[in-house]
Amino acid sequence: MRRRPAALLALLAAAAADNALLSASEKPSLKIRGVNLGGWLVLEKWIKPSLFSEWDAFDKKAPKDQWTYCETLGKTECKKRLEQHWDTWVTESTISDLADAGITHVRIPIGHWITCDIADDEPYVCGEWTYLKRVAEWCQKYDVLVWLDLHTAPGSQNGFDNSGHTGDALWDKSMANVNRTLRVVDEIASKVAEDDALSSVTTGFGLLNEPDAGIDYWRMLNYYEDAYATIRRVLGKDVAVYVGDMFNPKNFNWFWVSKDNAPQGPSNEAENVYLDSHIYACFVDDLKAMTPQQHIRQVCKFERDHINQCCWDGLPPKPTELKRFVGEWTAAYDQTPSPELEKHFREHPRELTPERFRFLEQFVLAQMMTYEATPEENLEYLPPKSVAGDFHGWFFWNFRMEETVYREWDYLRGVKEGWIPKLERGVTVEQQTGTDCAQLEEEALACTTEVVDPFPKIPHWKGIPCIAPSPAEVASLFLLKAFACVGVVAVVLFVLYALRYGFAKAWAELRACCGRGGSLEMARRKEFTRINDEPSSYDTNNPINVAA
């Protein structure tokens, strides 16, 4: 029997009863507010570089992922070191601190080797399951729910280090890889079902992390269908199933459509399913170069629109079964992780200036607000005549980092330093902070000094300086505004006088006041000195005389 943490279930039930009397925009936030436990059961060198410290970071032959780490050390030594890492990187105090910070969920990346399904020619080692079960017990104790995420696959689904093996993405090039992945999903789900703690807290299962955009689309969808059926067969309907958007959510608009509109077929059976998007600014030069104000606008308007591009079907568009959430995001905005960045930081430490602190706070709040927004809130920022979806929450990447250079990726550090708020359950971020996206954008700096410092350097980028005006500039601006006010008052008085006495008289009085006699035609030419008290004989209709 599946058991849920009692305190959390009581909270959800009470809130659900209260929410029945409230409109969607008034409902307290019960959405996903999570973090990723990254770099734990699937190694990523930049998250915990001390594991790789004995090798030169710039040596192309040095280990750079879990495959090459174990390949270099050998299985015995690799397992010994990894067991120490598994035991210490996530502790009970970690889960306790996250719960205290208002975190409701953790997303746990796991490798496809976690059930010891390891081929003879693969260097991976297993043994993580004991530590995963222990974390599940802590999550049960502190009312934190778990979404497991199959982060790797045989052959690699994206070629990144987070797939276990850097290089080419070959997962879809062989049905043997796909079928083996399906077998792994079955094995993991079965082990979850057999464990009291895991079955109690596991409410979500990710079928494969970040499949590359170049993966065969139809093979990917067929895998999703088959893996979904496995989860339903083993874990039932209560466990949410989520899939990656392949970095293009629009491609999933017709997938797993609403039962009311779907034709007969496998998709007709899908329910409690989610589409996962990952949003990062620090990997794109155009975004890295933005001012703080532009970053807030990018999140509140354009990233919101990006998420909202799925999941719809038909005309007029109706929501499909796929719900939306953001499985990875961060506060990093201008520096791309790399060994070069780590070296640069050691030589040129980056301080947390007051300006940068304030922007990190604004950037975090804007993303939290956007990624858990209701349809009513979304409509305020989307293009006219848009249909607006319900965004179901987020998972920050990452729960902790080992090095200060990656401060913006460290949730617990952000909470400790104060630029990430401790969230109150049952209260929206807007209600808790008394602000919203529009106000954050208005208050954010429109310049880059002390905040934006792109790395790697962007050619020809100079930024927009935040220079305080000099006293002379302040005085000049004051005088300019004063003269403008006087001018406005004069115009108003003239209009009022004209309305009472007529425009002709008002104009005549104005000219008399300003000392301008004669006709408009005479006023066009220069004044000439009288000679012997005789009036000038210049003909104003002669262009030469007028030009003189």
C-alpha positions in Angstrom: 0.0 0.0 0.0 1.2 3.5 -0.9 1.4 5.9 2.0 1.8 9.6 1.8 3.4 11.9 4.5 0.5 12.6 6.8 1.2 16.2 7.6 1.5 17.1 3.9 -1.6 15.2 3.0 -3.5 17.0 5.8 -2.4 20.3 4.4 -3.4 19.5 0.9 -6.8 18.3 2.0 -7.5 21.3 4.1 -6.4 23.7 1.4 -8.5 21.8 -1.2 -11.6 22.4 1.0 -10.8 26.1 1.3 -10.0 26.4 -2.4 -13.4 25.3 -3.4 -14.7 28.7 -2.4 -12.0 30.7 -4.2 -11.3 31.6 -7.8 -8.2 30.2 -9.5 -6.3 33.5 -9.1 -7.0 33.6 -5.4 -6.1 30.0 -4.5 -3.1 29.7 -2.2 -0.1 28.2 -3.9 0.0 24.4 -3.6 2.2 23.9 -6.7 5.6 22.3 -7.0 8.4 24.2 -5.3 11.3 22.0 -5.7 15.1 21.6 -6.1 17.2 19.1 -7.9 19.6 16.9 -6.0 22.1 17.2 -8.9 25.6 15.9 -8.9 24.7 13.2 -6.4 23.8 9.9 -8.1 24.9 11.1 -11.5 28.2 12.9 -11.5 28.7 16.4 -13.0 32.2 17.6 -12.6 31.4 21.3 -12.2 29.0 20.6 -9.3 31.6 18.8 -7.1 35.0 19.4 -8.7 36.8 18.0 -5.7 36.0 14.5 -7.0 38.1 15.3 -10.0 40.8 17.5 -8.4 43.7 15.0 -8.9 43.5 15.6 -12.7 44.3 18.7 -14.7 41.0 20.3 -15.6 42.4 21.3 -19.0 43.8 17.8 -19.9 41.5 16.5 -22.6 42.3 12.9 -21.4 41.2 13.6 -17.9 37.9 12.2 -16.6 34.9 14.5 -17.3 31.8 12.4 -16.6 30.8 9.2 -14.7 31.9 6.9 -17.5 35.5 8.3 -17.7 35.7 8.7 -13.9 35.1 5.0 -13.3 37.0 4.0 -16.4 40.1 5.9 -15.2 40.0 4.7 -11.6 38.8 1.1 -12.2 35.6 -0.3 -10.7 36.9 -1.1 -7.2 38.4 2.3 -6.5 35.5 4.1 -8.3 32.9 2.4 -6.1 34.9 3.2 -3.0 35.1 6.9 -3.8 31.5 7.1 -4.9 30.2 5.4 -1.8 31.9 8.2 0.3 30.3 10.7 -2.1 26.8 9.2 -2.0 27.0 9.1 1.8 27.9 12.8 2.3 26.7 14.9 -0.6 23.0 14.6 0.6 22.5 14.3 4.3 19.5 14.4 6.7 20.3 18.1 7.4 20.1 18.8 3.7 16.5 17.6 3.5 15.6 19.3 6.8 17.1 22.6 5.6 15.2 22.4 2.3 11.9 21.7 4.1 12.6 24.7 6.4 13.1 26.8 3.3 9.6 25.9 2.0 10.7 23.3 -0.5 7.9 20.7 -1.2 9.6 18.4 -3.7 13.0 17.1 -4.7 13.8 15.9 -8.2 16.4 13.2 -8.0 18.5 12.4 -11.1 19.4 8.7 -11.4 21.5 6.8 -13.8 20.3 3.9 -15.9 22.9 1.7 -14.1 21.2 2.2 -10.7 19.6 -1.3 -10.7 23.0 -2.8 -11.6 21.9 -3.3 -15.3 25.5 -2.8 -16.5 27.0 -4.2 -19.7 30.4 -6.0 -19.6 32.0 -3.2 -21.6 30.6 -0.4 -19.4 32.8 1.0 -16.6 29.8 2.0 -14.4 29.4 0.8 -10.8 26.2 0.5 -8.8 25.3 0.7 -5.1 23.3 3.9 -5.0 20.0 2.3 -4.1 20.7 2.1 -0.4 21.4 5.8 -0.3 18.3 6.7 -2.4 16.2 4.7 0.1 17.7 6.6 3.0 16.9 10.0 1.4 13.4 8.8 0.8 13.0 8.1 4.5 14.3 11.6 5.3 11.8 13.0 2.8 9.0 11.1 4.5 10.1 12.5 7.9 10.2 16.1 6.7 7.1 16.0 4.4 9.1 16.4 1.1 7.9 14.6 -2.0 10.2 12.9 -4.6 10.1 13.1 -8.4 12.6 10.6 -9.7 14.3 11.4 -13.0 16.0 8.9 -15.4 18.9 11.2 -16.2 20.9 8.9 -18.4 20.4 6.2 -21.1 22.5 3.6 -22.9 24.3 5.3 -25.8 23.5 8.8 -24.3 20.4 10.7 -25.2 22.2 14.1 -25.5 26.0 13.7 -25.4 26.2 15.9 -22.3 28.1 14.9 -19.1 24.7 14.7 -17.4 23.9 11.7 -19.6 26.7 9.7 -18.0 28.9 9.8 -21.1 30.0 12.8 -23.0 30.2 12.5 -26.8 27.7 11.6 -29.5 24.0 11.1 -28.7 23.5 7.6 -30.0 20.6 6.4 -27.9 18.1 6.4 -30.7 20.5 4.8 -33.2 19.8 1.4 -31.8 16.6 -0.2 -30.7 18.7 -2.3 -28.3 19.4 1.0 -26.4 15.7 1.9 -26.4 14.5 -1.5 -25.3 17.2 -1.6 -22.6 16.0 1.7 -21.3 12.4 0.4 -21.1 13.7 -2.5 -19.1 15.5 -0.2 -16.7 12.3 1.9 -16.2 10.5 -1.3 -15.3 13.2 -2.4 -12.9 13.4 1.0 -11.2 9.6 1.3 -10.9 9.4 -2.2 -9.4 12.0 -1.5 -6.8 10.2 1.7 -5.9 6.9 -0.2 -5.4 8.7 -2.7 -3.1 10.1 -0.1 -0.7 7.8 1.5 1.9 9.6 4.9 2.1 10.1 5.3 -1.7 6.6 4.2 -2.6 5.3 6.7 0.1 7.1 9.8 -1.2 7.6 9.1 -4.9 4.8 11.0 -6.7 6.6 11.7 -10.0 8.7 9.8 -12.5 10.7 11.4 -15.4 11.1 9.1 -18.4 14.3 10.6 -19.8 16.2 13.9 -19.1 16.8 16.4 -21.9 16.6 14.3 -25.0 18.5 16.1 -27.7 16.6 18.0 -30.4 18.3 15.7 -32.9 16.9 12.5 -31.5 14.4 10.8 -33.8 11.1 12.4 -33.0 8.9 9.4 -33.6 11.2 7.0 -31.8 11.2 9.3 -28.9 7.4 9.5 -28.7 7.0 5.7 -29.0 9.4 5.3 -26.1 7.4 7.8 -24.1 4.2 5.8 -24.8 5.8 2.5 -23.8 7.5 3.8 -20.7 4.3 5.5 -19.6 2.5 2.2 -19.9 5.2 0.6 -17.7 4.8 3.2 -15.0 1.1 2.9 -15.0 1.3 -0.9 -14.8 3.8 -0.9 -11.9 3.1 2.3 -9.9 -0.5 3.1 -10.8 -2.2 6.4 -11.7 -1.2 8.4 -8.7 2.4 8.8 -9.8 2.8 11.7 -12.3 4.7 10.8 -15.5 6.7 13.6 -17.1 8.6 13.9 -20.3 11.2 16.3 -21.7 10.2 18.8 -24.4 13.4 18.2 -26.5 13.9 22.0 -26.2 10.9 22.7 -28.3 7.6 22.5 -26.4 5.5 23.3 -29.5 6.3 19.9 -30.9 4.2 18.3 -28.2 1.0 20.2 -28.8 -0.8 17.2 -30.3 0.7 14.6 -28.0 -1.4 13.0 -25.2 -4.4 15.2 -26.1 -7.5 15.5 -23.9 -9.7 12.4 -23.7 -12.6 14.5 -24.9 -10.9 15.2 -28.2 -8.5 12.3 -28.7 -9.0 9.6 -31.3 -8.9 6.0 -30.1 -5.3 4.9 -29.5 -2.6 4.8 -26.8 -2.7 8.5 -26.2 -6.4 8.3 -25.2 -5.3 6.6 -22.0 -2.8 9.2 -20.8 -3.5 11.1 -17.6 -1.6 12.8 -14.8 1.2 13.6 -17.3 3.5 16.7 -17.6 5.8 18.3 -20.1 9.1 19.4 -18.6 11.0 22.5 -19.9 14.4 23.7 -18.8 15.1 27.4 -18.8 18.6 28.9 -18.6 19.9 32.4 -19.6 23.6 31.8 -19.0 24.2 29.7 -22.1 23.1 32.2 -24.7 25.1 35.3 -25.5 22.1 37.5 -26.4 20.7 36.8 -22.9 23.9 37.0 -21.0 24.4 40.6 -22.3 21.0 41.8 -21.0 20.5 44.4 -18.3 18.8 43.3 -15.1 15.6 45.0 -16.3 15.7 43.1 -19.6 16.3 39.8 -17.8 13.1 40.3 -15.7 11.1 41.2 -18.8 12.5 38.1 -20.6 11.3 35.9 -17.8 7.9 37.5 -17.1 6.9 38.0 -20.7 9.0 35.9 -23.2 9.8 32.8 -21.2 6.1 32.8 -20.0 5.1 32.8 -23.7 7.6 30.0 -24.5 6.1 27.7 -21.8 2.6 28.6 -22.9 3.3 27.4 -26.4 2.3 23.9 -25.2 0.1 22.1 -24.6 -2.9 22.8 -26.8 -5.1 21.0 -29.4 -7.8 22.0 -31.8 -9.4 25.3 -32.7 -10.2 27.1 -30.5 -7.3 25.7 -28.6 -8.1 23.4 -25.7 -5.7 22.1 -23.1 -4.3 18.6 -23.6 -3.6 16.1 -20.9 0.0 17.4 -20.7 0.4 19.9 -17.8 3.4 22.3 -17.7 6.2 22.8 -15.3 9.8 23.9 -15.3 12.1 21.1 -14.2 15.3 23.1 -14.2 16.2 26.8 -13.8 18.7 28.8 -12.0 19.7 32.3 -10.8 22.8 32.3 -13.0 22.5 34.8 -15.9 25.8 35.9 -17.4 28.5 33.3 -16.9 28.6 29.9 -18.5 30.0 27.1 -16.4 33.4 25.8 -17.5 36.9 25.0 -16.2 37.9 28.4 -17.8 35.3 30.2 -15.6 36.6 28.4 -12.5 40.2 29.5 -13.4 39.0 33.1 -14.1 37.2 33.2 -10.8 40.3 32.1 -8.8 42.3 34.9 -10.4 39.5 37.5 -10.4 37.1 36.7 -7.5 33.6 38.2 -8.1 32.1 39.9 -5.1 28.4 39.8 -4.2 27.9 43.6 -4.6 24.6 45.2 -3.3 23.5 45.7 -6.9 24.1 42.1 -7.8 22.4 40.9 -4.6 19.3 42.9 -5.4 19.2 41.6 -8.9 19.6 37.9 -7.9 16.7 38.5 -5.5 14.6 40.0 -8.3 15.6 37.3 -10.8 14.6 34.5 -8.5 11.3 36.0 -7.6 10.4 36.7 -11.2 11.0 33.1 -12.1 9.2 31.6 -9.1 6.2 33.8 -9.9 6.2 32.9 -13.6 6.7 29.2 -13.3 3.8 28.7 -10.9 1.4 31.2 -12.4 -2.3 30.6 -12.9 -4.1 31.2 -16.2 -5.4 34.5 -15.0 -2.0 35.7 -14.0 -0.5 34.5 -17.4 -3.1 36.5 -19.4 -1.7 39.7 -18.0 1.6 39.2 -19.8 0.8 37.2 -22.9 -0.1 38.6 -26.3 -3.7 39.8 -26.9 -6.3 37.1 -27.6 -3.9 34.4 -26.2 -5.1 31.3 -24.4 -3.3 30.9 -21.1 -2.3 27.7 -19.5 -1.8 26.8 -15.8 1.9 26.4 -14.8 2.3 23.8 -12.1 5.6 24.8 -10.5 9.3 24.4 -10.7 12.6 22.7 -9.6 15.7 24.9 -9.1 19.0 23.6 -10.3 20.8 22.9 -7.9 20.3 22.3 -4.2 24.0 23.0 -3.5 27.3 23.6 -5.2 30.8 23.0 -3.9 32.5 26.2 -5.3 31.7 29.9 -4.8 32.1 30.5 -8.5 28.7 28.8 -8.9 27.0 30.7 -6.2 23.9 31.5 -8.3 23.3 27.8 -8.8 23.2 27.0 -5.0 19.7 27.2 -3.6 20.6 26.6 0.0 23.4 29.2 -0.2 20.9 31.7 -1.7 18.5 31.1 1.2 21.4 31.5 3.7 22.6 34.7 2.1 19.1 36.1 1.7 18.6 36.5 -2.1 16.3 33.4 -2.1 13.3 33.8 0.3 12.1 31.1 2.7 8.8 30.2 1.1 5.5 30.0 3.1 3.4 27.0 2.2 -0.1 27.8 1.0 0.8 31.4 0.1 1.7 32.7 -3.3 5.1 34.4 -3.9 3.3 37.6 -4.8 1.3 37.5 -1.5 4.3 36.7 0.6 6.6 39.4 -0.9 4.0 42.1 -1.8 5.3 42.5 -5.3 4.7 41.1 -8.8 6.5 40.7 -12.1 5.5 44.2 -13.4 6.9 45.9 -10.2 10.1 43.8 -10.3 10.7 44.9 -13.9 10.1 48.6 -13.0 12.5 48.4 -10.1 15.3 46.5 -11.8 18.3 48.4 -13.1 18.4 49.4 -16.7 22.2 49.4 -16.7 24.9 46.7 -16.1 27.6 48.2 -13.8 28.4 45.9 -10.8 25.8 43.3 -12.0 26.6 42.0 -15.5 30.0 40.6 -16.4 29.6 38.0 -19.2 32.0 35.0 -19.3 33.3 34.0 -21.8 33.7 37.6 -22.9 31.3 38.7 -25.6 33.0 40.5 -28.5 32.3 44.2 -28.7 30.1 44.1 -25.6 30.7 47.2 -23.4 27.6 47.2 -21.2 25.5 50.1 -20.1 27.2 52.1 -17.2 25.3 53.0 -14.1 26.9 56.4 -13.5 25.5 58.7 -10.9 25.0 62.2 -12.3 27.3 65.0 -11.2 26.0 68.0 -9.1 26.1 70.2 -12.3 24.1 67.6 -14.2 21.5 67.4 -11.3 21.2 71.2 -11.3 20.9 71.4 -15.0 18.2 68.8 -15.0 16.3 70.7 -12.2 16.5 73.9 -14.2 15.3 72.2 -17.3 12.3 70.7 -15.5 11.6 74.1 -13.9 11.6 75.9 -17.3 9.3 73.1 -18.7 6.9 73.7 -15.8 6.9 77.4 -16.5 6.2 76.8 -20.1 3.3 74.5 -19.4 1.8 77.1 -17.0 2.1 79.8 -19.6 0.4 77.7 -22.3 -2.5 76.9 -19.9 -2.9 80.6 -19.0 -2.9 81.6 -22.6 -5.6 79.0 -23.5 -7.8 80.1 -20.6 -7.4 83.8 -21.6 -8.2 82.9 -25.2 -11.3 81.0 -24.3 -12.6 84.0 -22.3 -11.7 87.0 -24.6 -11.1 85.3 -27.9 -8.1 84.0 -29.7 -7.4 87.2 -31.7 -7.3 89.4 -28.6 -5.2 86.9 -26.7 -2.7 86.7 -29.5 -2.5 90.5 -29.8 -1.9 90.8 -26.0 0.8 88.1 -26.2 2.6 89.9 -29.0 2.3 93.2 -27.1 3.6 91.5 -24.0 6.6 90.1 -25.9 7.3 93.5 -27.6 6.7 92.3 -31.2 4.8 95.0 -33.1 3.9 95.1 -36.9 2.7 92.4 -39.2 3.9 88.9 -39.3 5.3 89.7 -42.7 7.4 92.5 -41.4 8.6 90.3 -38.5 10.1 87.9 -41.0 13.0 90.3 -41.9 15.8 91.9 -40.0 15.3 95.3 -38.3 17.3 98.0 -40.1 18.5 101.2 -38.5 16.8 104.3 -39.7 18.9 106.7 -41.7 18.2 110.4 -41.1 15.1 109.3 -39.3 13.6 108.0 -42.5 11.9 104.6 -42.5 13.6 101.8 -44.4 12.7 101.5 -48.0 13.4 97.8 -48.3 10.7 95.9 -50.1 9.8 92.8 -48.0 8.6 91.1 -51.1 12.1 91.1 -52.6 13.8 87.9 -51.6 17.2 89.5 -51.7 16.1 92.1 -49.1 14.5 89.5 -46.9 17.7 87.4 -47.0 19.7 90.5 -46.0 
